[in-house]
Amino acid sequence: MINKKQLSPEENKDLLSKLKDRFEKNSNRHTNMEWVKVQAKLEVDAEKLWSLNEMEITGGEPDVVAYDENSGEYIFYDCATESPKGRRSICYDREALEARKEYKPANSVINMAAEMGVELLTEEEYRALQKLGNFDTKTSSWLKTPSEIRKLGGAIFGDYRYGTVFIYHNGAESYYAGRGFRGSLKV
């Protein structure tokens, strides 16, 4: 019997093939890293592989962007050119979702990220991602919001326009067809 957060052998093989192909095509994102070492880490952690699959099927195109020397973990970010299509039109968190009187979105960023087993990118991580390419040139992505801002009803998001990374604010209960979120996962 297959666990809910575990892929079938066929799904594992398919996902690893996609990840390897993306890794090889985008070597600028992970210089001095070897796919065989990344794959070895993935093959022993079924739940992390399941989370990467969730990133993949929602349009995130996850790829390795860093290696944490202290923890020995590879760090994956959603590297889709635009905010992942399967994660758009959602407000920031449960509190924001419950505050909407009408036209409630189907989910919230914080809830969806938790369900997927990923972390929401911080402003610092988002800026690091933008050094690897031009992301969100037509869309925007919710970012992990500092508690001081969230307590006042706001949330932050970022995008890339005019050759610059912009970080903005919005009411946490807002949602847009062109705004989703990007996740990170340590393996």
C-alpha positions as CSV (number, residue, x, y, z in Angstrom):
1,M,0.0,0.0,0.0
2,I,1.3,3.4,-0.9
3,N,1.4,6.2,1.7
4,K,-0.4,9.4,0.9
5,K,2.9,11.3,0.9
6,Q,4.8,8.8,-1.1
7,L,5.0,8.4,-4.8
8,S,4.6,5.2,-6.7
9,P,7.8,3.7,-8.3
10,E,6.7,5.0,-11.7
11,E,6.0,8.5,-10.4
12,N,9.4,8.5,-8.6
13,K,11.2,7.6,-11.8
14,D,9.3,10.2,-13.9
15,L,9.9,13.0,-11.4
16,L,13.6,12.2,-11.0
17,S,14.0,12.2,-14.7
18,K,12.3,15.7,-14.9
19,L,14.5,17.0,-12.1
20,K,17.7,15.6,-13.6
21,D,16.8,17.1,-17.0
22,R,16.1,20.6,-15.4
23,F,19.3,20.3,-13.3
24,E,21.4,19.7,-16.4
25,K,19.8,22.4,-18.5
26,N,20.2,25.0,-15.8
27,S,23.7,24.5,-14.5
28,N,24.1,28.2,-13.8
29,R,21.7,27.7,-10.8
30,H,23.9,25.2,-9.0
31,T,27.6,25.4,-10.0
32,N,29.9,22.8,-8.6
33,M,27.1,20.4,-7.7
34,E,26.6,16.9,-9.0
35,W,23.2,15.4,-9.9
36,V,24.2,12.0,-8.5
37,K,24.6,13.4,-5.0
38,V,21.3,15.3,-5.2
39,Q,19.5,12.1,-6.5
40,A,21.1,10.0,-3.7
41,K,19.6,12.4,-1.1
42,L,16.2,12.4,-2.8
43,E,16.0,8.6,-3.1
44,V,16.2,8.2,0.7
45,D,13.5,10.7,1.5
46,A,10.1,9.7,0.1
47,E,8.3,12.6,1.7
48,K,10.6,15.2,0.3
49,L,10.3,13.6,-3.1
50,W,6.5,13.8,-2.7
51,S,6.8,17.5,-1.8
52,L,8.9,18.1,-4.9
53,N,6.2,16.4,-7.0
54,E,3.6,18.7,-5.5
55,M,5.8,21.6,-6.5
56,E,6.1,20.1,-10.0
57,I,2.4,19.3,-10.6
58,T,1.3,22.8,-9.5
59,G,3.7,24.4,-12.1
60,G,6.6,25.3,-9.9
61,E,9.4,23.7,-11.9
62,P,11.6,23.0,-8.8
63,D,15.3,23.1,-9.2
64,V,18.4,23.0,-6.9
65,V,19.6,26.6,-6.2
66,A,22.0,26.1,-3.2
67,Y,23.7,23.7,-0.9
68,D,23.8,24.3,2.9
69,E,27.2,23.3,4.1
70,N,26.1,23.3,7.7
71,S,23.1,21.0,7.4
72,G,24.3,19.1,4.3
73,E,21.0,19.8,2.5
74,Y,20.3,20.8,-1.0
75,I,17.9,23.7,-1.4
76,F,15.2,23.6,-4.1
77,Y,13.2,26.7,-5.2
78,D,10.3,27.0,-7.6
79,C,12.1,28.2,-10.8
80,A,9.1,28.5,-13.2
81,T,9.5,31.7,-15.2
82,E,6.1,33.0,-13.9
83,S,4.4,32.4,-10.5
84,P,3.2,28.7,-10.5
85,K,-0.2,28.5,-12.3
86,G,-1.6,25.9,-9.9
87,R,-1.0,28.2,-6.9
88,R,-2.6,31.5,-8.0
89,S,-5.8,33.3,-7.0
90,I,-5.3,32.6,-3.3
91,C,-5.1,35.0,-0.3
92,Y,-2.3,35.0,2.2
93,D,-3.4,32.9,5.2
94,R,-6.4,31.4,7.0
95,E,-7.1,34.6,8.9
96,A,-7.3,36.5,5.7
97,L,-9.5,33.8,4.1
98,E,-11.9,33.9,7.0
99,A,-12.0,37.7,6.9
100,R,-13.4,37.8,3.4
101,K,-17.2,38.2,3.5
102,E,-17.7,37.2,-0.1
103,Y,-15.8,35.9,-3.2
104,K,-13.6,33.8,-1.0
105,P,-10.7,32.1,-2.8
106,A,-10.4,28.3,-2.7
107,N,-7.3,28.3,-0.4
108,S,-4.6,30.4,1.2
109,V,-0.9,30.5,0.6
110,I,0.2,29.5,4.0
111,N,-2.2,26.5,4.1
112,M,-1.3,25.3,0.6
113,A,2.4,25.5,1.3
114,A,1.9,23.5,4.5
115,E,-0.2,20.9,2.6
116,M,2.7,20.6,0.1
117,G,5.4,20.4,2.7
118,V,7.3,23.4,1.5
119,E,8.3,26.8,2.9
120,L,7.2,30.1,1.4
121,L,10.1,32.1,0.0
122,T,11.3,35.0,2.1
123,E,12.2,38.4,0.6
124,E,15.9,37.5,0.9
125,E,15.4,34.1,-0.9
126,Y,13.3,35.8,-3.6
127,R,16.0,38.3,-4.3
128,A,18.5,35.4,-4.4
129,L,16.3,33.6,-6.9
130,Q,16.1,36.7,-9.1
131,K,19.9,36.7,-9.4
132,L,19.6,33.3,-11.2
133,G,17.2,34.7,-13.9
134,N,14.3,36.9,-14.6
135,F,11.2,35.5,-12.7
136,D,7.7,37.0,-12.4
137,T,8.1,39.5,-15.2
138,K,4.3,39.2,-15.8
139,T,3.1,37.8,-12.5
140,S,3.9,38.3,-8.8
141,S,4.5,35.9,-5.9
142,W,3.4,36.2,-2.3
143,L,6.4,36.1,0.1
144,K,6.8,35.1,3.8
145,T,5.5,38.2,5.5
146,P,7.2,39.6,8.7
147,S,4.8,39.2,11.7
148,E,4.8,43.0,12.3
149,I,3.3,43.6,8.9
150,R,0.9,40.7,9.1
151,K,-0.4,41.9,12.5
152,L,-1.5,45.1,10.8
153,G,-3.4,43.2,8.1
154,G,-0.9,43.3,5.3
155,A,1.3,40.8,3.4
156,I,4.2,41.2,1.0
157,F,4.8,40.0,-2.5
158,G,7.4,40.5,-5.2
159,D,7.9,40.7,-8.9
160,Y,10.5,41.7,-11.5
161,R,9.8,44.8,-13.7
162,Y,12.1,47.3,-15.4
163,G,15.2,45.3,-14.6
164,T,14.5,45.6,-10.9
165,V,13.1,43.4,-8.1
166,F,10.2,45.1,-6.5
167,I,8.7,44.1,-3.1
168,Y,5.2,45.5,-2.4
169,H,2.5,45.2,0.2
170,N,-1.2,44.4,-0.1
171,G,-4.0,43.4,2.2
172,A,-3.5,39.8,3.1
173,E,-7.1,39.0,2.1
174,S,-6.6,40.1,-1.5
175,Y,-6.0,37.6,-4.3
176,Y,-5.3,38.0,-8.0
177,A,-5.2,35.7,-11.1
178,G,-1.6,36.7,-11.7
179,R,-0.3,36.2,-8.1
180,G,0.7,32.9,-6.6
181,F,3.6,31.8,-4.4
182,R,7.0,30.2,-4.7
183,G,8.2,27.5,-2.3
184,S,11.5,26.2,-1.1
185,L,12.4,22.8,0.1
186,K,15.5,21.5,1.8
187,V,16.6,17.9,1.1
